[in-house]
C-alpha cells in the first residue's frame, strides 16, 4: 500500500512539474551562469567587491568552468594561469 502511495505521489509530482521543467531548467542555468560570472569576475578583469568570498569557491567551481566558458561563447579559457582546454 505504501508503495502505491509513493508511486501515486511521484506521478502527481511529475504531472505538475513536467510542463514547467524546461522553464525551470533554463532559469536555473541562467542563475548558475550569473553565479559563475560573479565568481570568476576578478579573474576576467572585472572588479568584484565580493572577490574575497568568491576566491574561496573557485576550487569547487573549476570542474564547471570549462562548460561555462564554452556556453558563454568563449572558445578558450580567458584565465591565463588556468588552461582548461
The 8 nearest C-alpha neighbors of each residue, nearest first, counted from 0:
[[1, 3, 2, 4, 5, 6, 7, 8],
 [0, 2, 4, 3, 5, 6, 7, 8],
 [1, 3, 5, 0, 4, 6, 7, 8],
 [4, 2, 6, 0, 1, 5, 7, 8],
 [3, 5, 7, 1, 6, 2, 8, 0],
 [6, 4, 2, 8, 3, 7, 9, 1],
 [5, 7, 3, 9, 4, 8, 2, 10],
 [6, 8, 4, 10, 5, 9, 3, 11],
 [9, 7, 11, 5, 10, 6, 12, 4],
 [8, 10, 12, 6, 11, 7, 13, 5],
 [11, 9, 13, 7, 8, 12, 14, 6],
 [10, 12, 8, 14, 13, 9, 7, 15],
 [11, 13, 9, 10, 15, 14, 8, 16],
 [14, 12, 10, 16, 11, 15, 17, 9],
 [15, 13, 11, 12, 17, 16, 10, 18],
 [14, 16, 12, 13, 17, 11, 18, 19],
 [17, 15, 13, 19, 14, 18, 20, 12],
 [16, 18, 20, 19, 13, 14, 15, 21],
 [19, 17, 16, 20, 15, 21, 14, 22],
 [20, 18, 22, 17, 16, 21, 23, 15],
 [19, 21, 23, 17, 22, 18, 16, 24],
 [20, 22, 24, 23, 19, 25, 18, 17],
 [23, 21, 25, 19, 24, 20, 26, 18],
 [24, 22, 26, 20, 25, 21, 19, 27],
 [23, 25, 21, 27, 22, 26, 20, 28],
 [26, 24, 28, 22, 27, 23, 21, 29],
 [27, 25, 23, 29, 28, 24, 22, 30],
 [26, 28, 24, 30, 25, 29, 23, 31],
 [29, 27, 31, 25, 26, 30, 32, 24],
 [30, 28, 32, 26, 31, 27, 33, 25],
 [31, 29, 33, 27, 32, 28, 34, 26],
 [30, 32, 28, 34, 29, 33, 27, 35],
 [33, 31, 29, 35, 34, 30, 28, 36],
 [34, 32, 36, 30, 35, 31, 29, 37],
 [33, 35, 31, 37, 36, 32, 38, 30],
 [34, 36, 38, 32, 33, 37, 39, 31],
 [37, 35, 33, 39, 34, 38, 40, 32],
 [38, 36, 40, 34, 35, 39, 33, 47],
 [37, 39, 35, 53, 36, 40, 34, 57],
 [38, 40, 42, 36, 37, 41, 35, 43],
 [41, 39, 45, 37, 43, 42, 36, 38],
 [40, 42, 45, 44, 43, 46, 39, 47],
 [43, 41, 39, 40, 44, 78, 45, 77],
 [42, 44, 40, 41, 45, 39, 78, 77],
 [45, 43, 41, 42, 40, 46, 39, 47],
 [46, 44, 40, 41, 43, 47, 42, 39],
 [47, 45, 41, 44, 48, 40, 50, 43],
 [46, 48, 50, 49, 41, 40, 45, 37],
 [49, 47, 50, 46, 51, 52, 41, 53],
 [48, 50, 47, 51, 52, 53, 37, 38],
 [51, 49, 53, 47, 52, 48, 54, 41],
 [52, 50, 49, 54, 53, 55, 48, 47],
 [51, 53, 50, 54, 49, 55, 56, 38],
 [52, 54, 50, 38, 56, 55, 51, 49],
 [55, 53, 56, 57, 52, 51, 50, 38],
 [54, 56, 53, 57, 52, 58, 51, 59],
 [57, 55, 53, 54, 59, 58, 60, 52],
 [56, 58, 60, 59, 54, 55, 61, 53],
 [59, 57, 61, 60, 56, 55, 62, 54],
 [58, 60, 57, 56, 61, 62, 55, 63],
 [61, 59, 57, 63, 62, 58, 64, 56],
 [62, 60, 64, 63, 58, 59, 57, 65],
 [61, 63, 60, 64, 65, 59, 58, 66],
 [64, 62, 61, 60, 66, 65, 67, 59],
 [65, 63, 61, 67, 66, 62, 68, 60],
 [64, 66, 67, 68, 63, 83, 69, 62],
 [67, 65, 69, 64, 63, 68, 70, 62],
 [66, 68, 70, 64, 65, 69, 71, 63],
 [67, 69, 71, 73, 70, 65, 66, 64],
 [70, 68, 66, 72, 73, 71, 67, 74],
 [69, 71, 67, 68, 72, 66, 73, 65],
 [72, 70, 68, 69, 73, 67, 32, 66],
 [71, 73, 69, 70, 74, 68, 67, 75],
 [74, 72, 68, 69, 75, 71, 76, 70],
 [73, 75, 69, 72, 76, 68, 84, 71],
 [76, 74, 73, 77, 84, 68, 69, 83],
 [75, 77, 78, 82, 83, 68, 84, 73],
 [78, 76, 79, 75, 43, 73, 42, 81],
 [77, 79, 81, 76, 80, 42, 43, 82],
 [80, 78, 81, 77, 82, 76, 42, 43],
 [79, 81, 78, 82, 77, 76, 42, 83],
 [82, 80, 78, 79, 83, 76, 77, 84],
 [83, 81, 84, 76, 80, 79, 78, 75],
 [82, 84, 65, 81, 76, 64, 75, 61],
 [83, 82, 75, 76, 65, 74, 81, 69]]
